[in-house]
Amino acid sequence: MRSAINFRLPLTTCARDWIVSRFNSRRSLMSMSEAPHHRATAKHIRGFAKKMRREPTEAEAAMWRLLRDRRLAPFKFRRQVPFQNYILDFVCFDKRLVVEIDGSQHASPADVVRDGVLVREGFKIARYWNNDVLQQRSAVLEDILARLSER
C-alpha cells in the first residue's frame, strides 16, 4: 500500500518576491490606517441612510441610475451618505460636490444651516428639484458636469 506523499513545488524567485512584497505592503497599509479616513457618525444616522438607500424616491432612483458605476465621466458618486448629522443624497468626494434632489420638504431654513456646514467643510452644493430630475435629465447632468469641471 502506498502512502500519500506530500511535496511542495519550489517557488520561483519572482513568485517568492511577489508574495513577500504583497505581505509587506499589507502590513504597511495596516500601520498607515491607524487613523480612520472617515468620520464617525451616529448609529441611528447610519441606519436611516441605509433605509433611504433601500427605499429611494423616484427622482433619487432616476439620478442614481445616471450617476452610479462612474457613468458620469470618471467621477465616483456615493448615495445617501451619512455626514455629521446629515444624510447627503449624492456626493463625489474627489471633487467635494454634493448633489441634492429636493422635494417640497426641503425648501426650509434648516437647509440654509446645513448648506453652511457643508460649505465650511469644503463642499459645493448642487440642488435640483424632483421634477427637473425626472423631466430634464440631460440639463441636470450637463449642470453637474459643469460643476465638476469647475473644481
Buried (B, 14 or more C-beta within 10 A) or exposed (E): EEEEEEEEEEEEEEEEEEEEEEEEEEEEEEEEEEEEEEEEBEEEBBEBBEEBBEEBBEBBEBBBEBBBEEEBEEBBBBBBBBBBEBBBBBBBBEBEBBBBBBEEEBEEEEBEEBBEEBEEEEBBBBBBBBEBBBEBBEEBBEBBEEBBEEE
